[in-house]
Amino acid sequence: MDVDFAYDDELDDDADATGDDRRARTFAAFGPGRRIGRKFADTWWGNAWIEAMERSALDSEQLRSGRRYAFAGQVGPITVSPGRISAPVHDGDQYTPYLTVVRIGTLTDGGWDRLLDRVAAKAGHIAALLDRDMPHDLIDTADDAAVRLLPSYGDLEPSCDCPSWDHPCRHAAALSYQASWLLDRDPFVLLLMRGRAEPELIEELRRRNARRPVDTAAEGGLAGTPADEAYAAVPAPLPEPPGPVPGEPMALAPLLAAHQAAGVDPAALGMLAAGAALRARDLLTASRARELPAEPDPWPDAVRLASRLPRSPAAKRLGEATGRAAELPRAIRAWEYAGAAGLDALEVVFRPPKEVATRATDALRAAWEGDRAAPEVKTWRNRWTVGRDGQLRYGRDGRWYPFRRRSTDWWPAGPPSSDPVEALLELRRD
């Protein structure tokens, strides 16, 4: 498959060169923290990034050193711009850091056009990206457009002003490992590396969606209804529920008799068929009643909408309309990390299975095994308080959510993890 890429062949050694300064984003340095587990990143696309880097490595010892540097917080602020990521990386006790860059090919204009045409046609792709998710079928859509979003073998080009000739050196490996943490939290970082920033991508997708009905009308199809007209229209009344099944159950017997099989009583079969029809109608009526609660809770929907523009007047009005304005900032933070499941972890208290509680408590205490300064671990329901300022909450989705105390409230402090120790490490990096 042919894939369109454009590479910047000029390797600028100036640490301030970030490609297109208008698109560059700089992220605060990750603090030191110990990480336990088989996988370095939390998402499948973050681990795909790591795999692309590790497959092209010439020396596994440089990778091991890079992982230690990443865990120890020896990578400074990371700047991401089209075609490159860069950061200063400290080497042990050395005062002056090395200037480290990892380059990746950007998509051509033609590649972006093909990709955005297909993404704009699928609302699910746009919604997933806005929720900071990257579904597998989005990568399939990119492949169909002859565009490769995730890097593969040979796509990443590291460079560093250290004296090492390794590919990558330990400094570039550390930068690449920490870049996977950025990708975990925001897949738009990958799209920025490939050449386009989030605001321009959202605007381009909006523009393509806005013109889609016009293009359809030009081709002889329906132009659609403007949103304000559709919203103002009075909904049509629903049809009345179905009435009782006419006729006696035995009325089916003459129809079944014509197809009578040996040993089958048509009358009995008719009764079973009529009974099944009545039972199906009762179940359908009950399911409809469950689908439409009398008083739906507007709070989750208000949080979801406010999370898109958390500092806007619209978000403030949403908080006031629900009567929970003071709770909205924490709820938005929870939604940003994990959507509806994160909001559930913020608000719901329940008693998890005993075996889950036991395993989690043992794992958290073992994380500080041999450390005299180990913090106290207290358990209450689905919440594990670690020391004075850290807390893990077990969600009803089976994941662990890190929280940090701010004044008298507990605030979400990172994305969830399937392992309590992984979530604890997220607290230590926060």
SULQUIVEN-V448672 format. One record per residue. SS is DSSP state (~ for helix, > for strand, _ for the rest). NEAR is the number of other C-alpha atoms within 10 Angstrom. Layout:
ss,near
SS,NEAR
SS,NEAR
//
This chain:
ss,near
_,8
_,9
_,12
_,17
_,17
>,15
_,14
_,14
_,7
_,6
_,10
_,12
_,13
_,8
_,14
_,12
_,15
_,22
_,17
_,12
_,12
_,9
_,18
_,19
>,16
>,14
>,12
_,10
_,16
_,21
_,15
_,18
_,16
_,17
_,18
_,12
_,9
_,6
_,12
_,17
_,21
_,18
_,17
~,15
~,22
~,25
~,19
~,16
~,22
~,22
~,15
~,17
~,26
~,19
~,12
_,16
_,19
_,13
_,14
~,13
~,12
~,20
~,24
~,14
~,16
~,25
~,20
~,17
~,24
~,27
~,20
_,17
_,19
_,23
>,30
_,20
_,16
>,23
>,21
>,27
>,28
_,28
_,25
>,26
>,25
>,29
>,27
>,23
>,27
_,18
_,16
_,10
_,7
_,9
_,8
_,10
_,19
>,20
>,21
>,25
>,27
>,23
>,21
>,23
_,22
>,24
_,25
_,16
~,13
~,12
~,19
~,20
~,14
~,16
~,22
~,18
~,15
~,18
~,19
~,19
_,14
_,13
~,11
~,14
~,20
~,18
~,12
~,14
~,16
~,17
_,19
_,19
_,21
_,22
_,14
~,10
~,11
~,21
~,17
~,14
~,19
~,20
~,16
~,14
_,22
_,16
_,23
_,24
_,19
_,16
_,19
_,16
_,13
_,12
_,15
>,20
>,16
>,23
>,21
>,24
_,12
_,16
_,8
_,11
_,9
_,15
_,20
_,27
_,24
~,27
~,34
~,31
~,28
~,28
~,28
~,26
~,26
~,26
~,24
~,24
~,17
~,19
~,24
~,22
~,18
_,19
_,21
~,21
~,22
~,27
~,21
~,22
~,23
_,25
_,24
_,21
_,20
~,16
~,10
~,11
~,16
~,14
~,11
~,16
~,17
~,13
~,12
~,16
~,15
~,11
~,10
~,14
~,17
~,14
~,13
~,13
~,12
~,10
_,10
_,8
_,11
_,12
_,14
_,11
_,10
_,9
~,8
~,8
~,9
~,11
~,10
~,8
_,8
_,8
_,8
_,6
_,6
_,6
_,6
_,6
_,8
_,8
_,7
_,8
_,11
_,7
_,9
_,11
~,17
~,17
~,14
~,18
~,18
~,13
~,12
~,16
~,15
_,9
_,10
_,13
_,10
_,6
_,6
_,12
_,13
~,20
~,17
~,13
~,17
~,21
~,16
~,13
~,15
~,18
~,12
~,12
~,11
~,13
~,11
~,12
~,16
~,11
~,11
~,11
~,12
~,11
~,11
~,10
~,11
~,9
~,8
_,9
_,9
_,8
_,6
_,7
_,10
_,11
~,16
~,16
~,12
~,19
~,28
~,20
~,14
~,24
_,22
_,15
_,13
_,17
_,11
_,11
~,11
~,13
~,23
~,17
~,14
~,20
~,20
~,13
~,13
~,14
_,12
_,13
~,15
~,11
~,11
~,23
~,20
~,17
~,28
~,25
~,21
~,28
~,26
~,23
~,21
~,20
~,19
~,17
~,17
~,25
~,23
~,18
~,27
~,22
~,10
_,12
_,16
_,13
_,12
_,15
_,10
~,9
~,8
~,12
~,19
~,10
~,11
~,20
~,16
~,11
~,15
~,18
~,15
~,13
_,15
_,12
_,11
_,8
_,9
_,7
_,8
_,14
_,14
_,11
>,16
>,13
>,15
>,12
_,13
_,20
>,23
>,22
>,20
>,21
_,12
_,12
_,13
>,21
>,25
>,27
>,25
>,29
_,23
_,17
_,11
_,13
_,19
>,26
>,32
>,30
>,29
>,21
>,15
>,10
_,8
_,6
>,9
>,16
>,20
>,28
_,23
_,23
_,22
_,26
>,19
_,14
_,17
~,23
~,23
~,21
~,24
~,26
~,18
~,21
~,23
~,17
~,17
_,14
//
